[in-house]
Amino acid sequence: MSSITIACIGSGNMGGALMKASAASIGGGNIGFTDADRPKAKAAAKELGAAVYASNTEAAEKGDYIFLAVKPQVLGAVLKEIAPAIQRRITAAKSSGKAPVLVSMAAGWSIAKIQAILNEGNAPFGVPVIRIMPNTPALISRGMIATAASAEVPANRITELEKILAAAGEVDRLEERYLDAVTGLSGSGPAFVYLFIEALADGGVRAGLPRDKALRYAAQTVLGSAAMVKETGKHPGELKDMVTSPGGTTIAGVAALEKGAFRGTVMAAVEAAWRRSTELG
């Protein structure tokens, strides 16, 4: 049984998904939840055999990793609430050698801003912080999770967390300056893909397919096409050209997409999500 403990402040879809993945590695008994909606925290804990903490402060006092699974709009208030407990633990860690690591998934909130609030009114405590940006396919262990750590986080703790999160999907480490772009692409991207799948299916229905068949074919087409990009290593443009015969059906469809500024619209959607991420910070 692992000795690693995780306290998760927030028990929504994303927090719950990452704790479910973490339980596969460290065991549900080493996880605890807290949430403003206490019945929600109890339900999440029951599913994993996890604990429920009485408050955010108790959570901050317990976990080796403290997940901040709350919306960006409320993160500031949560940080101010747990700051005294974090400061006490950082001070105690000078002799014990193991400081708690805060793991934030709040869009737009920089490591520096998180640390500044935790240090407010005191000398800098050098709080170890890891920012992550997961996405909803983590709910079925197919997520994309980007990580960026502050200088205070030891390399072995970063590796340890990445191994824990691997059960939720692919984990990739990168510089923090890229995280807002990741938010716009893979964080918000599933919604854009769902819209595309829905539109593909609607096109199939318009062409005469039954709704259930159209949706099945659309979803599998997107799934298979994504796998082709990953597994062949070929550029999407090259794979597109493999399908588009001269004067054929596909090039007619591609022309319709281009007439509607398809690629430019998708790029604009990612850019809009990226800009909103920077505003939230």
N, C-alpha and C positions, 0 to 999 in steps of 0.2 A: 504494500500500500504506500502510495506517495505521501511525503510529508509536506508537500506544497499546498498552500491554502490560497483560495481566491475569494474575495469579497466583491460582490457585484451590486453597485448602487444603480438601481433601475432594472426592471424585469420585463421590458418590452420585447418585441420580436427579435431584435438584433442581439440584445443582451442575453435573452433566453437561448438563442441559437448558439452563441459563442460559449455559453456555460454548458450547453449540452455537449458540444465538441470537447470542452475542457474535461468534462466528467469522464469521457472515454479514456483520458490520459491519467487524471489524478484521482478519479473517483468522486461521485456526487457528495459523499460525506465530507469532503474537504472544501466544499463550496457553500457560500452563504449569500442570501439576497436581502436587500432592503428596497422599499419602494414607497412613495407617497400613497399609492394604492395598495394597502396591506394585503387584501385578499388576492390581488394579482401576484404579489411576492410569494404568498403561501402556495398558490397554485403552481408557480414555477418551481418552487422548492420541492413540493410533493412529487413532481414528475421525476426529479433527479435524486431524491433522498437527501436533499440539501437542507441547510439551516435557514432560519429567518431571523434577521437581526432586528432589534427594537428601534434602531435609529441609524442614520448615516454615520454618526460619530462612532457607534459601536462597530460598524463595518470598517471604518478607517482604522480602528484599533486592532482589527483581527487579521486581515489578509496580507499574505506576502505580496500578492498582486491585488490592487484595488481598481476594479474596472469602473469607469465613469460612463455608464450606459444611459445617459440622460440627454435630452435635447439641448442644443447649443444655447437656447434662450434661458435655460434654468441652470446651466453649468456654473455660472458665477456665484449664485446663491449657495449651491452645494459646496463649492470650493471654500467659501467663507465659513460655512458650517463645520467642515471637517479640518480646517487649517490648524486649530490648536492641537488636535490629536496627531496630525501628521508631523507637526513641529516637535511634539514630545517624542515621537518614535524616531525621527531623524536624529535628535539629540542622543537618545539611548543607543542608537545604532553605531555611534562613534566608539562604543566599547564592545558591542555585540558583533559589529561588522556586517550586519544584514539589514539594510534599510528597506522599507516597503517601496514598491514600484507602482506608480499610478499609471493606469492605462486608459487613455482618453480616446473616444471615437466621435467626439463632437466636431462637426464640420467647421472649419475656419478658425478654431481655437489653437493658436500656436503654443508650443512648449513654453516659450518665454512668458506668454500671458498667463498661462496656468501657474507657472512658478511664481510670478509676481504676486498673484492673489494669495497663494499659499504662504508667501513671505511677508505679506502686508503688515506693516508696523513693526517689523522685526529685522534683525540682521539676516542676510541670505542663508537659507538652510540647505541649499543644494539638493532640492527634491528630485529624485530620479523619476523621469516621466517618459513614457513611450506613447506616441500617437499612433493610432491605427485607423485605417479606413476600410472596413469590410463592406460587403454588399449582401443583398437578401438571398442570393443562392446559397449562402452559408447555411440557410435553414435545411438544405438537403445535402450538405457537405460538398457543394460545388461552388463555393464562394471564391472571390478574389480579395485578398487581404493585404494591404500595403502597411508597412511599419516604418517608423522613424523614431529614433531614441535620442534623449538628451545625453550630454557628455557624462552625466553622473551615473548612468546605467552601465554596470559592468558587462563586458561582452558575453560572459556565460549566462547572465540573466536574460539578455536579448535572445540568445539561442534557445534558452529554456522556454521562454514564452512562445517563440515561433514553433517549437515542437508541439507545444500544447495546442496551439491554434491550427496546426496542420490538419486536424480532423475535420475542420470546417471548410477546407478547400486549399487553394494555392496561397502561399505566403511569400511575399517579396519585400525585401528591405531596400529603401531608397532614401535620398536626402529629403529633409522635411520641406524644403522649398517646392517640392513637386506635389505635395499632398492635396492642395486645392485643385490642381489639375486632375489628380486621381479621383477626387470627389465628383468632378464634373463628368469624367469618363466612366469609370467602373462603379462608382458609388451610385450615381443617378442613372447610369446606362441601362440597367435592367428594365426600367420603366420605358425607355425608348424602344428597347427590343420587344417588349410586350405589345407596344403600340404597333410595331411592324408586323409581328405575328398576327395580331388581330386584323390588320389591314390585308395581309396576305390571305387570311381565311375569308374575309369579306369578299375579296376578289374571286376566290374559288366559288363562293356562294353565288356571286353575280354571274359566274360562268356556268352555273347549274349544279354544282356539287352540294350534297346535303351538308348542313352546318357541322355535324359531328365529324364527318370525313374531312371537310375542309380544314378544320382546326387541327385535327390529327396530322394531316399532311403538312400543314404550315409549320407546326412545332417541330416535327421531325426534320423538315427541310432546313430550318435554322440550326437545329442541333447538329445535323450532319455536316452542314457547311462550316460551322465553327470548328468542328473536329478536323475537317480538311485543312483549314488554315494552320491549326496547331500541329497536326501530325505530319503534314507534308513539308512544312517549313516554307512553302511557296507564298509569294506575294498575292494578296487577294485579287489584284488586277490580273495576274497570270491565271489564277483559277477561274476568274470571270471569263477570260478569253477562251478557256477550254469549253465553255458552255455556249458561247455566242457564235453560231455558224453564220456565214455570210447570207444575208437575206432571210434569216430564219426567224423563229418565234421569239427567241430570247432577245435578240438585238432590237426587235420591235418594242419589247417591254422596257429594255434599258433606255431606249430613246424617249419613251413616255416618262420614265423616272427623271431623266435629265431635263426634259421640258418643264417638269415641276420642281426643278432645282433640288433634287433629292439630297445629293451629297452636301451641298451648301447648307441646306436646312438642318441636316444632322450635325454638321460642324457647329452651326449656330446654337443648336440645343446644348451641346457640350460646353460651348463658351458661356452661355447664359447660366448654366449650373455652376461652372467654375467661378464666374463673377459673383454669384449669390453666396458661394462658399466664402469668398474673401470678405463679403459684407457681413456675414454672420460672425466673423472674427473681430 
